[in-house]
C-alpha cells in the first residue's frame, strides 16, 4: 500500500495545525470563563462579557484608596501551546507516479526493508495574537 509523500506531509501539517488551534480555543475559553461574566444589555438584550473585578486597597498619598481591578489584569496570560513539534518519518520509497513520490506505510520492523529513507519535519508556532495583548493593555490602564 503506497501513499504520495506530499499527501502524507500535508496531512501531518494539518494535524499539527488542528492540535494547536484546539489548544488556543481552550485557552480563550478558560480566559473568558475565569475573568468575565455574561450579562444582558438592557437596551437590546444582547449578551456582553463584563470583567470580573476585585476590590483592592492600595496605599495612596492621602492614606489608602480602593480600586476595582479586573481579574484578567491580575491573571497569568500564558497558556499551554505547541511551541515546536518535531516529526521523524521513516519510509520506503516504492515508485514515482506523475510527479508524486509514492512511499510504503508498512512497519519499518518488517524484514523486507533493508534501506529506509528518513525525513525530519519541524513545525514552529507563530507568536500569540495581538488581540490578547490589547485586552491586557486596556485592563492594566484601568488600574
C-alpha positions in Angstrom: 0.0 0.0 0.0 1.6 3.3 -1.1 0.7 6.9 -0.5 2.1 10.0 -2.0 4.8 11.5 0.2 3.4 15.1 -0.4 -0.1 14.0 0.8 1.5 12.4 3.9 3.4 15.6 4.8 0.4 17.7 4.1 -1.8 15.6 6.5 0.8 15.7 9.2 1.0 19.5 8.9 -2.8 19.8 9.1 -2.9 17.6 12.2 -0.4 19.8 14.0 -2.4 22.9 13.0 -5.6 21.4 14.3 -4.0 20.4 17.6 -2.6 24.0 18.0 -6.0 25.5 17.2 -7.7 23.3 19.7 -5.3 24.3 22.4 -5.8 28.0 21.6 -9.6 27.6 21.8 -9.3 26.0 25.2 -7.1 28.8 26.4 -9.6 31.5 25.2 -12.5 29.6 26.9 -10.5 29.4 30.2 -9.6 33.1 30.0 -13.2 34.2 29.3 -14.6 31.7 31.9 -12.4 32.9 34.7 -12.2 36.6 34.0 -15.6 37.5 32.7 -19.3 37.2 33.4 -22.1 37.2 30.8 -24.6 40.0 31.2 -27.6 41.0 29.1 -27.5 44.6 27.8 -30.7 46.4 28.9 -31.2 48.2 25.7 -31.3 45.5 23.1 -30.9 42.3 25.2 -27.5 41.4 23.7 -25.1 39.3 25.7 -21.9 41.0 26.8 -18.8 39.9 28.6 -18.2 42.0 31.7 -14.9 41.7 33.5 -14.9 40.2 37.0 -13.4 42.8 39.3 -11.8 42.6 42.7 -11.7 45.5 45.2 -8.1 46.0 46.2 -6.9 48.5 48.8 -3.7 50.2 47.8 -1.6 52.9 49.5 -2.2 56.4 48.4 -0.8 59.9 49.2 -3.9 60.5 51.3 -3.6 57.1 53.1 -5.4 54.3 51.2 -7.8 54.0 48.3 -9.8 51.1 46.9 -9.5 50.3 43.2 -11.6 47.9 41.2 -9.1 45.6 39.5 -10.2 43.3 36.7 -9.3 39.7 37.3 -7.8 39.4 33.9 -5.2 42.1 34.7 -4.0 40.0 37.6 -4.0 36.7 35.8 -1.1 35.0 34.2 -1.8 35.0 30.5 0.5 32.4 29.1 -1.3 29.2 28.1 -0.3 25.8 27.1 0.7 25.9 23.5 2.6 23.9 20.9 5.9 25.8 20.6 7.6 23.3 18.4 6.7 19.8 17.1 9.3 17.5 15.6 8.3 14.6 13.4 10.6 12.0 12.1 9.4 9.8 9.2 11.0 6.6 8.1 9.6 5.1 4.9 10.4 3.0 1.9 10.2 4.7 -1.5 8.1 2.5 -3.8 7.9 4.4 -7.0 7.3 7.7 -8.7 4.0 8.4 -10.4 3.1 11.6 -12.3 5.4 13.9 -10.3 4.5 12.2 -7.0 6.8 10.1 -4.9 5.0 7.0 -3.5 6.1 5.7 -0.2 5.2 2.5 1.7 3.5 2.7 5.1 4.4 -0.8 6.3 6.1 -1.3 9.5 9.9 -0.5 9.5 10.5 -3.6 11.5 9.5 -5.7 8.5 12.4 -7.9 7.4 11.8 -7.0 3.8 13.0 -3.4 4.4 16.7 -3.1 4.0 17.0 0.5 3.1 14.7 3.1 4.6 14.5 6.8 3.8 14.3 9.2 6.7 12.8 12.7 6.8 12.6 15.1 9.7 10.0 17.8 9.9 9.9 20.6 12.3 6.8 22.8 12.9 7.1 26.0 14.9 4.2 28.1 16.2 3.7 31.8 15.5 3.7 34.5 18.2 0.5 34.9 20.1 -2.4 37.0 18.7 -2.2 40.8 19.2 -5.8 40.9 20.3 -5.0 39.3 23.7 -2.2 41.9 24.3 -4.7 44.7 23.5 -7.2 43.4 26.0 -4.5 43.1 28.6 -3.3 46.7 27.9 -6.8 48.2 28.4 -7.3 46.2 31.7 -3.9 47.4 33.1 -4.8 51.0 32.1 -7.9 50.7 34.3 -5.7 50.2 37.3 
